[in-house]
């Protein structure tokens, strides 16, 4: 069932952009924060327009602004992050269906199949989920280096995965004649 902000495509004007301006209240922000696994969500706003692109396709252009609160991945202290990002979705009437078991990601990940509705609220929630930090860290927190190996095996460290880092040490050793 479409959200109450969903717009029926057949009712959109092909000649004039349809503006939207979503500013969820505290209860709506709290519900969205729970849905996205955030500790808190403040100052959420998503505004923009939906306009025709060609004769059958539509494009949503918007600006997302939010303040998210998440637990630090190391200390669980609250981490506050400000998000300000542009959002674009292109709704295509003739988006080809993926075929086969293995499906490659399309080059343009903003493209979606045009359905009966375009829902700015759903786009807002998706964009917020993508923009929120995956591993928020409190100021001054260093995650350090985790080292794992079977007994008797030399562990693989971060520096071992950076092959060019050792070249500087080799160059300096050769320069000093050691």
N, C-alpha and C positions, 0 to 999 in steps of 0.2 A: 504494500500500500504506500503510495507516495506521501511524502511529508507535506505539511500544510503550506510550505513555501514553494512546492513544485508547481511549475508553470506548464500548462497544456500546450504542446507545440502548435496545434492547429489554431490556437487563439493568439499566437505571437504575430506581430505586424512585421512583414517582410521588408518594409520600407523604413521603419523607425525603430531604433534600438529600444529594448525594454530594460529600464534600470532596475536594480535591486540594491537594498541596503539592509543587511541583517545585523542586528545588535541584540544578541540573546540576553535575556535577563539572568539574574543570579541563579535561579533554579535550573534554567536551561543550560547555563554554563557548567553548573555542578553535575548535571546528568551527562553532558558531553565529556567532562573531565573523567568521570567514572568509566564511561564507555571506552575512552582512549588510554586508561591506566595512568592518568595524571593525578598528582596530589591536589592541584588547584588550577583554575583557569580564570584570568581576570582580563578585563578590557577587550573582549572579543568583538571584532567588527569585520564584516566581509561585505564589500560593496563593489559594484561594477555594472555591467550591462550584458545583455544577450542580444546578438544581432544576426541577421541572415548573412550567409556566406554562399553566394551563388543562388540557385533556385530551390535547392532542397536541403542544404546543410546549414548548421548554426554554429556560432562560436560564442563562448562565454569568456569574457575578460573581466578580471576582478583584482582587488587588492585585499589581502588578508593581513590583519593586525591583531596580535594577541600577546598576552603575557602568560606564560605557562610556568607552573611550579612542579618540579619532579624531584624524587629522592636522588641524592648523589649515589653513583654506583659503588663508591668505596666506603662512604661514611653514613649514608642514608640521611644526611642533613638536607634540608630543602634547598634546591637550586632554582633560582628564578631566571628565566630566559625571555627576552623580548623577541618576537617574531614579526617581521614586516616583509611580505613577499608578494610578488605578482603571481597571479594564477590564470592559466589559460586551459580551456577544454574546447575541443572541436568535435562537434557531433555530426557524424557522416551517415547519410541515408544508405549509402552503398559500401559500407565497411565490409571487406571480405571476411568470411568465417574462417578461423584457423582449421587446418586439416591435419590429420595424422596424430600420432601419440606425442611426438615432440613438437612443441610450438616455440618459435623464436619470438622474442620481444620485437615489436615494431620499432622502426627508427624514431617515429614521433609518438612518444608515450602519452601525449595529451589528447590523442584521438580516441573517441568512443563511438559505439554504435548509437545512432539516433533512435530513441524510443518514443513513446507517446508523451513523456514529460521531460523537462529539464529542471533539476532541483538544485538551486544554489546552496541550500543547507547541506545536502549530501556532499557537494563539491567542497564546501567550507570544511566539513569534518575530515574528508580525505586529505585536503591540502594541509590542514593543521597536523594530522597524524604524520605526514611526510616531512613537515618542516620542524617538528619537535626534535631536539637532540636525542640520538639513540643511547648515548652513554654520558649523561650529564655529570659533571664533576664540580664539587665545591671549590672555591678559590684556594690555591695552595696545596691541593691534593695531588699527590703523585702516585700513580697506580703501581709503580715499581715494575719488577720483572718476575714473572712466574717461570720457574725452571722445573721441568719434569723429564725424567728418564728412568729406564729400568736399571736395577742395580748392575754396576759394572760397565755401564754405557755412559760415554761422555755426553752430557746434556747439550741440546741445541739451544743457543742463546740468541737474543735479538741481534747482537753484533754479527753472528754467523750468517744471518739472513741479509746482511748488507755488504755484498762483496766488494764494493768500491771503498768502503770505510777503511779496510785494511791496506789499500794502496797508498794512502797518505802516510801511514806508519812505515811502510816499506820504502817510500820515496825519502822520508826523513832519515831513515837508517842508512840508506845508500849515500845520501848527501853528507852524513856525518862520518862515513867510512866504517861503520860498525857492522 
